[in-house]
Amino acid sequence: MKAIRTEAQLTSCRSRSDGRVGFSGCTPEMSSAEKVALFDLQNVVCELLIYPKDAKDADVLEVRKEVEGKSPASRLRAVIFILWKQAGEKEAFELFYSTQMEKIIAWVKLKIDNAKQ
């Protein structure tokens, strides 16, 4: 995996309900190899330094928190969604999700009961 340095223009910033910020940007035209290097970084936690090109000596405001991945609950919901898609979407997702969660909860409860014996 390669690091990539390029100029870019932030095109939008969005505040998220959990306090994080999502943003989008555009790069100049890139070669195929440069695009591959950029796409290889998709979904990889990276370190960013964003500064105006005309103010490279600007004071740097450092955010000292780490990026957290999806919560286990969000990951489980995403997996159940894929299962619902593969099952043919025969019922509303929320109903399918609730049914699958009840099955998982029942399975975990069985493990608790077995541990007591």
C-alpha positions as CSV (number, residue, x, y, z in Angstrom):
1,M,0.0,0.0,0.0
2,K,1.3,3.4,-0.9
3,A,0.8,6.8,0.6
4,I,-0.5,9.6,-1.7
5,R,0.0,13.3,-1.6
6,T,-2.1,15.5,-3.8
7,E,-3.8,18.8,-3.9
8,A,-7.6,18.6,-3.4
9,Q,-10.6,20.8,-2.9
10,L,-13.1,20.1,-0.1
11,T,-16.4,20.2,-1.8
12,S,-18.7,19.4,1.1
13,C,-18.6,18.9,4.9
14,R,-21.4,17.1,6.8
15,S,-22.0,17.0,10.6
16,R,-23.0,13.5,11.8
17,S,-25.3,12.8,14.7
18,D,-22.5,11.0,16.6
19,G,-20.2,14.1,16.5
20,R,-18.0,13.0,13.6
21,V,-17.7,15.0,10.4
22,G,-17.9,13.5,6.9
23,F,-16.4,15.3,4.0
24,S,-15.9,15.0,0.2
25,G,-13.3,16.4,-2.1
26,C,-12.0,16.5,-5.6
27,T,-8.5,15.9,-6.8
28,P,-6.9,17.1,-10.0
29,E,-6.9,14.6,-12.9
30,M,-5.0,11.5,-11.9
31,S,-3.1,8.7,-13.7
32,S,-4.3,5.1,-13.4
33,A,-1.5,4.3,-10.9
34,E,-2.4,7.4,-8.8
35,K,-6.1,6.4,-8.8
36,V,-5.2,2.9,-7.7
37,A,-3.1,4.2,-4.9
38,L,-6.0,6.4,-3.7
39,F,-8.6,3.7,-4.0
40,D,-6.3,1.3,-2.1
41,L,-6.7,3.7,0.9
42,Q,-10.5,3.5,0.8
43,N,-11.8,2.3,4.2
44,V,-8.3,2.5,5.7
45,V,-7.8,4.8,8.7
46,C,-5.4,7.5,7.4
47,E,-3.7,10.5,8.9
48,L,-4.7,13.8,7.2
49,L,-3.2,17.2,7.3
50,I,-5.4,19.7,5.5
51,Y,-4.1,23.2,5.0
52,P,-4.8,26.0,2.5
53,K,-2.1,25.8,-0.3
54,D,-1.4,29.5,0.1
55,A,-0.9,29.2,3.9
56,K,1.4,26.3,4.5
57,D,2.8,28.0,7.6
58,A,-0.7,28.2,9.1
59,D,-1.2,27.1,12.8
60,V,-2.1,23.5,12.9
61,L,-5.2,22.5,15.0
62,E,-4.5,18.9,16.0
63,V,-7.5,16.5,16.7
64,R,-6.2,13.9,19.2
65,K,-9.0,11.4,19.0
66,E,-8.8,8.1,17.0
67,V,-11.3,7.1,14.4
68,E,-13.5,4.4,15.7
69,G,-14.9,1.8,13.3
70,K,-18.5,0.8,13.2
71,S,-20.0,-0.4,16.5
72,P,-20.6,-4.1,16.9
73,A,-24.3,-3.4,16.8
74,S,-23.9,-1.6,13.5
75,R,-21.8,-4.3,12.0
76,L,-24.4,-7.0,13.0
77,R,-27.2,-4.9,11.5
78,A,-25.2,-4.7,8.2
79,V,-24.6,-8.4,8.2
80,I,-28.3,-9.1,8.8
81,F,-29.1,-6.7,6.0
82,I,-27.0,-8.8,3.6
83,L,-28.6,-11.9,4.8
84,W,-32.1,-10.4,4.1
85,K,-30.9,-9.4,0.6
86,Q,-29.7,-13.0,-0.1
87,A,-32.9,-14.4,1.3
88,G,-34.8,-12.5,-1.4
89,E,-36.3,-9.6,0.6
90,K,-39.5,-11.6,1.1
91,E,-40.6,-9.4,4.1
92,A,-39.9,-5.9,5.3
93,F,-36.3,-5.6,6.5
94,E,-37.3,-4.3,10.0
95,L,-39.4,-7.4,10.6
96,F,-36.6,-9.7,9.3
97,Y,-34.1,-7.8,11.5
98,S,-36.3,-8.2,14.6
99,T,-36.7,-11.9,13.9
100,Q,-33.0,-12.5,13.4
101,M,-32.1,-10.5,16.5
102,E,-34.6,-12.6,18.6
103,K,-32.9,-15.7,17.3
104,I,-29.5,-14.4,18.3
105,I,-30.7,-13.3,21.7
106,A,-32.2,-16.8,22.3
107,W,-28.9,-18.4,21.2
108,V,-27.0,-16.2,23.7
109,K,-29.5,-17.0,26.5
110,L,-28.9,-20.7,25.9
111,K,-25.2,-20.1,26.4
112,I,-26.0,-18.4,29.7
113,D,-28.2,-21.2,30.9
114,N,-25.6,-23.8,29.9
115,A,-22.9,-21.9,31.8
116,K,-24.9,-22.1,35.1
117,Q,-25.1,-25.9,35.0
